[in-house]
Amino acid sequence: MAIKVPGKRYGKRLQHSKVFGHGVHGKRSGYADLLITPLVDMFVIIVLFLIANFSATGEVLMMTKDIQLPEAVNVAEVEMHPVVMVSGDQVSVSGTIVGRVEDFSKDEYLNIPALEEKLRDMKKQFEDLHAMANDDANTFKGDINIQAHKDVEYAIIKRVMFSCATAGYNNINFAVMTVAPSDGGATAAATH
């Protein structure tokens, strides 16, 4: 076995070149080396792309253990709109709590001021954002989803609906569980 002098060593592709290697041009091998690093990079990019697309088309409603949705047969697909969640304990808008249900059942007023204020702020943000972007095609339509527990009193739902309408959200959709007549499975949907 020959003793090699320490120093720079070039990779397989460059050791036979005239400039870097020993200048020996031997017979080329019929096997090509597979470069793993670019292949792994490509697969990582594909996986990240798929994850980003999957999360962009995720769930429209936040399912919680506090809210059991009522069941319905004639429904439409849920669209992305602001969500008012009414559980047995509290009312929240897009994750922000605006009040407790027991306080609303004691009041004699028909509206819920905190809910109206939050919805008006959201409407103003929507209109300002689209005005800055000069987006006249996507005007405010007043769509909102109400996700209420099936055992919440109608008086509370009526007050939530009145507050939504007063704030400018007139197209109210109720989130329900879809139940097919022959199928026992259920999925989330909306009814008008």
N, C-alpha and C positions, 0 to 999 in steps of 0.2 A: 504494500500500500504506500502510495506516495505521500510525502509530507507537504502540506500546503502552507505557504507563507501567510502570516496574519496580515490582514488589511481589508480593504473593501471587497465585499462579495456582492455580485449583482444577481438579480433574480434569474429564473430559468429562461425567460424571453430575451434578456439582455446579455447573458454570459457568452453567447455565440456571435455577438455583433462585432464588427470591426472596430468600433469606437470604444465600447465599454469592456468587451470581453477579450478573449484571446485571439479573435479573428479567425477562428476555425469555423468553416462552413461545412457542417456535416449533413448527413441525410436527415430530412425533417421527419419527425414522428407523425404517425397517423392519428394520434390521440390529442385532443385539445384539453387544456386545463379549464375547469369550470370555476369561474370567479364567484365565490359565495357571497362576499360582502355586498356587491350591487344587487344580487338576487334577494338577499334579506332586506335591504333597504326598500326595494320595490314592493315586497309583501307588506312591510310595515306601513308604507304609504297607502296601499290598497285597504288595509284593515282600518287605518284612521279615517279614510274617506268613507267607508261603509258605516263606521260608528257615527260620524258626523251626520250623515244622511239619515240614519235610523233615529237619532235623537231629535232631529228637526221635524220628523213626522211622528212624534210621540203622542202620548195621551193628551186629550183636551181637558178632561176633568180630573181633579185630584180625588181619588177614592180614599175615604177615611173610615175607620171603624165606627165613628160616631154617627155616620149617616148611612141608613139603609134606603136605597132608592125604591120607589114604587115600581110595579111592573106594568107594562103596556104591550099591546100587539101592533097597533098602527103607529109607526114612528118614522122619523127621518134621521139621517146621520147627523151626529153632533159636529158643529163647526166651531172654529176658534173665535171666541168672544169672551168678554169679561164674565167671571163666574161669581155669583152670590151663593154662598153656602149657608144653609140654615140647618143646624143640628138641634138636638133637644135642649142644648144649653146656651148656644151662642150663634150670632150672625156674623159672617165675615165676608169681605170682598177681596177676591184674589189673594187670600192668605192673611189679610189684615182684619183683625177683630174690630167690629164697630159697636158691639153691644151684646147684652145677655137677653135671652128670650124671656126670662121671668120678669125683667124690667119692662119689656115691651108689652107683656100681657096686662100689666097694671095700668099703663098709660091709657088715656081715653082718646088721644089724638090718632089720626089715621096714618100720618106719615112717621118716618123714622129719620130725624134730622141728621144724625151722624152718617147714616147710609146715603142719604141724598147728597151731603157734602162730599163724601168720598167719590160718588159716582159723577158728580159735576166736575170734580178735579180731574178724574180720568177722561171725561169727555173733552175738557179744555186741553189737556195734554195731547190727546189724539188730534184735535183740530189744529193746535199750534204746530205739531210735528209735520202734519201734511201741508200746512200753509208754508212752512219754511222750505219744504221740499218741492213746492209748486206742483203738488200732486192733486189735480182736480178730479181725476178718475175715481179715486177712493175717498168719497165723501163719507161723513158720519151717517150711518144708517140706523143707529139706535138699537142694535142687537145685543141681547144679554142672555146668559144661561142662568137659571135658578136651579140649584142642586139642593133639594130639601129632603129631610128625613121623612119617611112615609107616615110617622105618627105625630108630626107637628100639627098643631091646631090650625084650622083654616084662617082664623083671625090674624095669626102671625103672618101667614103666607099672603093674605090680602094686604096687610100693611107693607110688606116687602115689595109686592107688585105696585102698590100705589107710589111708594118712594122711588122705585125705578122709573115709573112713567113720569113722575114730577121732575126727575133729573134729566129727562130726555131720552131714556131708553124705553121705547114703546114696543119694540119687537121682542117679546118675552118668550123664551123657550124653557121648558122644564126638562131636566135630566131624568130619565127613567131607565129601568132595565128592560131590554127587549126580550120578550118570551115568545118564541114561535109556538103555534098551536100544537104541532106534533113533536117539537124538540124541547127537551128539558133544560137546555143550556141558556144562559142569559148573557147579554152584552149591553154596554151603556149606549144610549141613544137619546134623542131629544124629541119632544112633542110640542107643538105650538098651542 
